[in-house]
Amino acid sequence: MPQTKQHKNAAQKQAAYRARKPKVPTQATLAILARKIAFVVADGAQSRHSRVPAHVVGEDTVQTLRNLICWLDTFKDDVRYPNWELFHPNGTNERDPFEND
C-alpha cells in the first residue's frame, strides 16, 4: 500500500528538509552580532542604569568585546586576559570549565 504524500509540492518538501537541519551562522552574521553587542555595551555604559562597568568599554569594538569576555569569564587566565585583575578586583578564581579533571 503506497504512503500518502506528506508535502503538496517540492517547495514544501525542501522547506521541511531545511527545517530539520539547523543553519550554521555565517561569519558575516557573527560579525554583525558582535558589532551590535559592542554597541549595546558602549551605549549602556553611558547610561545611569548600566549592567556592565564603564571600564568594559574599550578604545574600539575589538577591545570592548575582549573586555566583555574577560568580565564575564571568572577563570583567571593571564594569557587570554592580561587585564583580568581589572575586571575581577575581588580575585574570585574559578576552575576553567574547559580543562579536563
C-alpha positions in Angstrom: 0.0 0.0 0.0 1.6 3.4 -1.0 2.2 6.1 1.6 0.2 9.3 1.4 2.2 12.3 0.5 3.3 14.5 3.3 4.1 17.5 1.2 2.0 19.0 -1.6 4.9 20.1 -3.7 8.7 20.2 -4.0 9.0 23.6 -2.3 7.2 22.3 0.9 9.4 19.2 0.9 12.6 21.4 0.6 11.4 23.7 3.4 10.7 20.7 5.7 14.2 19.4 4.9 15.8 22.7 5.7 13.8 23.0 9.0 15.3 19.6 10.1 18.9 20.8 9.5 20.0 23.6 11.8 21.5 26.5 9.9 25.1 27.3 10.8 25.6 31.0 11.2 27.9 32.7 8.7 31.0 34.8 9.6 29.1 37.9 8.4 26.2 37.1 10.8 28.5 36.6 13.7 30.4 39.8 12.9 27.1 41.8 12.8 26.1 40.3 16.2 29.5 41.2 17.7 29.2 44.8 16.5 25.7 45.0 17.9 26.9 43.6 21.3 29.7 46.1 21.4 27.4 49.0 20.6 24.9 47.9 23.2 27.7 47.6 25.8 29.2 51.0 24.9 25.8 52.7 24.8 24.6 51.1 28.0 27.8 52.0 29.9 27.0 55.7 29.4 23.5 55.4 30.9 22.8 55.6 34.6 21.5 52.1 34.8 24.3 50.2 33.1 24.6 46.5 33.7 28.3 46.4 32.9 31.1 48.5 34.4 32.2 51.5 32.4 35.7 50.2 32.1 34.5 47.3 29.9 34.2 49.8 27.1 37.5 49.8 25.2 39.1 52.0 22.6 37.4 50.1 19.7 35.0 47.3 19.1 37.6 44.5 19.4 38.9 45.7 22.7 35.3 46.2 24.0 34.4 42.6 23.1 37.6 41.3 24.7 36.9 43.2 27.8 33.4 41.9 27.9 34.5 38.3 27.6 37.1 38.9 30.3 34.4 40.5 32.6 32.1 37.5 32.0 34.7 34.8 32.4 35.7 34.3 36.1 38.6 31.9 35.4 41.9 33.6 35.8 44.0 33.2 32.6 46.7 35.8 32.2 47.5 34.8 28.7 44.0 35.2 27.3 43.0 38.1 29.6 46.0 40.2 30.6 43.6 42.7 32.3 41.9 40.0 34.4 42.6 41.8 37.7 41.0 44.9 36.4 37.7 43.2 35.9 37.8 40.9 39.0 39.2 43.0 41.8 38.0 40.6 44.5 40.2 37.9 43.0 37.5 35.3 42.6 39.2 32.5 40.7 37.1 29.6 39.5 38.2 26.4 37.8 38.4 26.5 34.0 35.3 24.7 32.7 37.2 23.5 29.6 40.0 21.9 31.5 39.9 18.1 32.0 39.6 16.8 35.5 
